[in-house]
Amino acid sequence: MNATEDIAWLDSPTALDSCLTRVKAVKSLGLDFGVDFHGRIHKPMAKQLAKLLEPERPLFIEEPLLSEHVEGIKALSQTTSIPIALGERLHSRWDVKPFLEARCVDILQPDVCHVGGISEMLRIARMAEAYDVALAPHCPLGPIALAACVQVDAVCANFAIQEMSLGIHYNVGGYDLKNYTKNPEVWDVSDGMIALPSRPGLGIEIDEEEVRAASNNCLAWRSPHFLGPGGEIREW
């Protein structure tokens, strides 16, 4: 779950209360959880939120600070027992390497579309394994990207969990993960898992007619962002 909406660099501690309330509601259902700070919380508030969450024993906190702040993430990692996850905003093994060398990441989340494909994903996964770091690929995307991630997951000893976009809030207009393919059953989930694809290639068959129909008059997607009251960029 996302931790908070946009909050100030230093805000009222009560701005963190809703996150804790939602976490406790999820735990009451018997579910484990991860909390995504998404880099939109700055260090003064991130330290407080990590401390509040620690007794609830989350699976991880994700991007407690933006990924350019290696030193800040390292300092935060030394004050909490919660595993730290990050990686969706890193674009190569050279971006990943400083975090591994700083020993400040526990779960690495590369995105196959950001790092340039399966080969680089595999290199990053092998680097992470050498540093005893788990692999949890980022993928709030469509079936091709997810199928590529699954190929990596299947051959990595340090694979932990795979993000998938089924039912995610980005999916609007009647489109979801199971669109655009002729074998959508590959994404059927049973006991929290999918079966490994058995077809050739990535294991999916693209419905080219549906892709062409959906591309008509399609507007380019722009990433949402948060601006502060002075017009400053808070999170992009």
N, C-alpha and C positions, 0 to 999 in steps of 0.2 A: 504494500500500500504506500501511497505518497504520505510523507510526514506532515507537511503543512502546505498552505498556500503561501504566497509571497509575504514575507515578514521583513522588518527593518534589520539593519546591521546589529543594532542593539534594541530589543523590543521588550515589552512586558513579558515576564515569565508565563503569564496566563495565556500567551499566544501559543504555548506548547501543550496546553491542557487537552485540547480536542484530540490530538494524536494519541495521548495516553489513554483517553476514554475509548477510542476505536480499537486500540491494541487489546485492551482488557475485554472488549466485546468479542473480538475474534478468538481470544484465548478461551473464553467461556464456551465456545462451540467445539473446543477440543482441537483447534487447528494451530499449526505452527505458522509463523509469519516473518516476513522481512519488512524493513521500513526504509523507503527510498527518500533520502534527504534531497536528492536530485541536484545537489550543488546550489540550491536556492536558499540555504540557510548559511549565514556567515559564522565565523569561528566563535564569537561570543555566545551565540545561541546554540550552535551545534554542540558545544561542550556540555551545556545544560541538558539538551535533549538526550544525548548519549547517556548521561548520568541517570536521567529519569527512566530510560528504557532498560537499563542494565538488569534491574530486578525482575523484569518481565521475560528475560531470556530469549530475545529474538534470534532467528537464524542468522541474521546479518543486518547491518546498516549499510545502505548503498550511497555512494558519493556523498559522504558527510560534508565534504567541501568540494569545490570545483577542482577538476583534475590537474589544473596548472599549479596547484598549491601542494607540491610534493612534501615540502617541509612541514606545512600545517597538518596534512593528513598523517604524516609520521608522528608528529607530536600528539595528535589526538589518539592515534592507535596505541600509544604508550600509557594512556590514562583509562582505557576501557578494556574489558574482557570480551566485548561483543566483536565477532568477526566483521571485518570491513571488506565490502565488495565495491569494485569499480571497474571501469574499462570501456564502457560504451562510447566515451568521447576520445578514446585513444585510437590512433590510426595506423600504427605499425608496431613491430617488435621493439623498435628504438624508442617509441613513446612508452611502451610497457616497461622496458628495462629499468628505468630509475625507481619505479615503485617496487619492483622485485628486489633490487639491490638495497633499497631502504628498509626492506622487511616490514612494509606498512600496509600490504594488501594480503588478504586471506582467501578471497574468492575473486577470480578474474573473469570479466564479462566482455570479451571482445565481440564485435559485430562483424559478421562476414562481409557485409556490404561496405563497412567503413575501412576495413583493413585490406580490401582488394581481392578477396576470394579465399578458397579453401586452403590453398598452399600456405598462405601467410597465417591463416588461422591455426593450421597445424604447427607451424613454427612457434607461434605464441603459446599454444597449448603445451608444447614440449618444454619451452622455457619455464612456464609456470610449474610444471611437474618437477623440474629440477630444483625449484625453490619451495617445494611442498605446498603449493598453492592450488586450490580447487578451481575447476573450470565450470562456468555457468554462462553460456553464450547469450548475449543480448539479441533479441529478435522480436520486436513488436510489429513485424512486417508480414509479407505475404508468403505463399506456399513455396516459391522458389528459394527464397532466403532461408526459410525454416528447413527445407529439405537439405540444403547445403550444410546447415548447422548440424543436422542429425548425422550426416556422414562423418563429420569431425567427432561428434560425441561418441559414436560407436567404436572408435579406435583409440580413445584416450582414457588411460587408467584413472586420471584425476577428474573425469567428468562427474559433476555433482547434480545439476539440475538444468533444464532447458526452458527458457522463456518461450511462450507461444502466444499468438495474438487472437486466439479463438475467444470471441465475445468481448474483446478489449474496447475501451471507450472510443478509440480512434475510428472504429469500423462503423461508418454511417452510410445511409443511402441504400441499405439492403445488401451491402457487400461485407463478406467476412472471410476468414481463412479458407473456408471450403469452397469459395468461388474460384473461378478461373482454371479449375482442373476437372478432368474426367474421372478421376479416382479419388474423390474427397474422403473416402472411408479410411485412407491412410492416417488421417488426423483424429480418428475415433480414440477417445481416452477411456481406459479401463484401469481402475485402481491407481489413478494418478500417472499412468504410463501410456505411451503409444507403442505399437509394434514396429520393429525395424522394417523399413521399406524393402520389398523384395524384387521390385521391377528394375530394369536396366537403368543406368545413369543415376540421376538423383532419386529415382523411385516414384516420380509423379509424371502425369501426362497432362500437358497444358491444353486447355480448351481455347484454341486460338480465336475462334469466332466470338466467344464471350469477351476475350481481351480486346479485340477490335471494337466491339460494340461499346464497351465501357470507356474506351479512349476517345470517343466522339465528344467534342465540346468539353473536354476535361480540363479543369483549371489546375495549375501547378500548386502543390501543397507547400505552405510556408510553416515553418516551425513556430509554435506559439512562444511568446516571451513576456516577461514581467518588467514593467517600468515603475520606478519609485515616484513619489510625489514631486520630485524635482526634475523628472524626465530621465533620470539615470537608469541605465540597464541593470536590473537586479539579477535576472537569470534568463538565458537564451537557449 
